[in-house]
Amino acid sequence: MLQDYGVFNRSFLTREPYSTKTRQPGLQPCLPEQECAWHRLDALRFRSHPCFKLITDTPVNGEDGVSVWAIDQGRLIVTAKSGISFIELRPEGESFCDTWIEYSESPEGYPRQVLLTENDLRSRLPPGLKSRKLTLDIFSHGCGKYVVQDIGKAVVKVKMPKGMTGFMGSKYGDSSQPNTEHQNLFFPHAFDSKKLLVAMKIHHGFALDGLEFVYEDGSSCIFGKRGGEESTFKLNTRSGELLSGFFVRAGTWVDGIEILTTLGRRSGFFGNATGGSG
């Protein structure tokens, strides 16, 4: 919108009153060409913002989070319970976003899952930018945001123990902060079929201190550190319940976490349920 802030009111009024600042009568009526010139990316943000909702609009799912998984052949699966609104493509060195993908609302709402490929994303960029490092800003209809810092690294396989390969997950928190360190976690039960995960101990306070995975044989594996309050979430292994994922809120550090299982159970939130972003 740049310098159009001075006539911001014209986007919402049909008639202007007398202006004591310019000492001129207001426009009557305010025509579309005299309103603010909104950039399309502004309009896409407004489309999902609660301030622009109508009472006839379909209620948005309460979760604003976005999840991203890498799969074979340079592809990413993006999911969001509230639906995916749009994706900004940001080549390295560019100050403004000139390329984006937007999704339309259907009777069922916005798409909750989309498949992205690195080749397709790069093909949308101008010729001189196709080979640059590419960052994705993914926005949900619930006003959540997820950033893929480098699409090239996100879809590259990494080596894991016992000769297996996989994909690097997302980084949560800023490990450059005082008294913090970067950690990578490999679940022991992913490489040893005899390891049965039976419970998780969550060490937390105002933020998440650590997450400890407890196995049937009494062994455990901790991610982070012990500290603060300790809470335990047990799996119903007799019913075949397994860990399916996490709902994480994070910003500068990991604020909190919720455990999700294959039986649809949720542990409830541990840590700060309103900190960071989901």
BELFENNOR-V231353 format. One line per field, one symbol per residue. ss: DSSP state (H for helix, E for strand, C for the rest). psi: psi as a letter, one per 20 degrees, with the letter a starting at -180 (. if undefined). burial: b if it has 16 or more other C-alpha atoms within 10 Angstrom, else e. A space follows every 50 residues. Layout:
# BELFENNOR-V231353
ss->???
psi->???
burial->???
This chain:
# BELFENNOR-V231353
ss->CHHHHHHHHHHCCCECCCECCCCECCCECCCHHHCCCCCHHHHHHHHHCH HHCCCCCCCCCCCCCCEEEEECCCEEEEECCCCEEEEEEEECCCCCCCEE EECCCECCECCCEEEEEHHHHHHCCCHHHCCCCEEEEEEECCCCEEEECC HHHHCCEEECHHHCEEECCCCCCCCCCCCCCCCCCCCHHHCCCCCCEEEE EEEECCCEEEEEEEECCCCEEEEECCCCEEEEEECCHHHCCCEEEEEEEE CCCEEEEEEEECCCCECCCEECCCCCEC
psi->hdjihhkhhiiiqhqqrpoigilqqrpnroqhijaqnpqhhghhghhiph ijqqiiqpqpphpiqpqppparkkqpppqphiqpgrpponqpiphqoipr pqqqprhiaqpipqpqqgggghiiqqgiihirppqpopprijkrpppoho hghhjpqqqrqkjrqaqprqpproiiqqkqqpqqppphiiioiipophrp ppordiapgroppprhjirrppocrqqbqpqpoqqmhhjkprphaqoppq dhrogrqppqrijjqpirppboiiqbq.
burial->eeeeeeeeebeeeeeeeeeeeeeeeebeebeeeebbbeeebeebbeebee eeeeeeeeebeebbbbbbbbbeebbbebbbbbbbbbbbbbbeeeeeeeeb eeeeeeeeebbbbeeebbeebbeebeeebeeebbbbebbbbbbbbbbbbb bebbbbbeeeeeeeeebbeeeebeeeeeeeeeeeeeebeeeeeebbbbbb bbbbbebbbbbbbbbeeeeeebbbebebebeeeebeeeeebbbeeebbbb eebbbbbbbbbeeeeeeeebbbbebbbb
